[in-house]
Amino acid sequence: MNNSFPVSLPATVAQCRQQLLDSLKSGEYAFFSADKEGYRTLCYFRGTFLRAAVGDEGTSLLRLPSDEQLLTYIWQQSGPLLELVDGQPQWRYELSAAEQLTQWQQQLARLQPFSPSQQQFVAGVLAEFAALATA
């Protein structure tokens, strides 16, 4: 995994969560991914947390209005572990403290610089939805 996050990872879940919030709120970092199904960005933009996506199923915009809602959203996307049980994949939601720390550290490691092109992407999705409001 390409870790473009420049600092060492924290030793507690609380520190991970705070560093994640601080990094996003700085406006310098964001989460993004692209694959054959589309392009997604989770960032702090114009004073709020947004998840903008364009893909096979259309365009979506999710506003996460508080720190806690953002952290809950991230945890729901990354917290469970997929394990093989009797040859069948199953989600495991009850994680040990060490597993939780590892999951949060992995999220921090996923942060990447929030480039001007990603900022333009988010602004474009916002503009698309704003145009719907005035139509």
Number of C-alpha atoms within 10 A of each C-alpha: 6 8 12 13 15 10 10 9 16 16 12 15 17 12 15 21 20 14 17 21 18 13 20 22 18 13 17 15 22 26 20 19 11 12 8 7 10 14 16 22 21 26 28 24 18 9 9 14 22 20 21 22 23 17 14 10 9 8 15 15 18 11 15 19 12 11 15 12 13 20 17 14 13 14 15 11 9 14 21 17 15 12 12 11 9 7 7 8 11 13 12 12 11 11 13 9 11 11 14 18 20 18 20 25 22 16 18 25 20 18 23 19 17 21 13 9 9 18 16 11 18 22 14 13 18 15 12 14 13 11 10 8 8 6 5
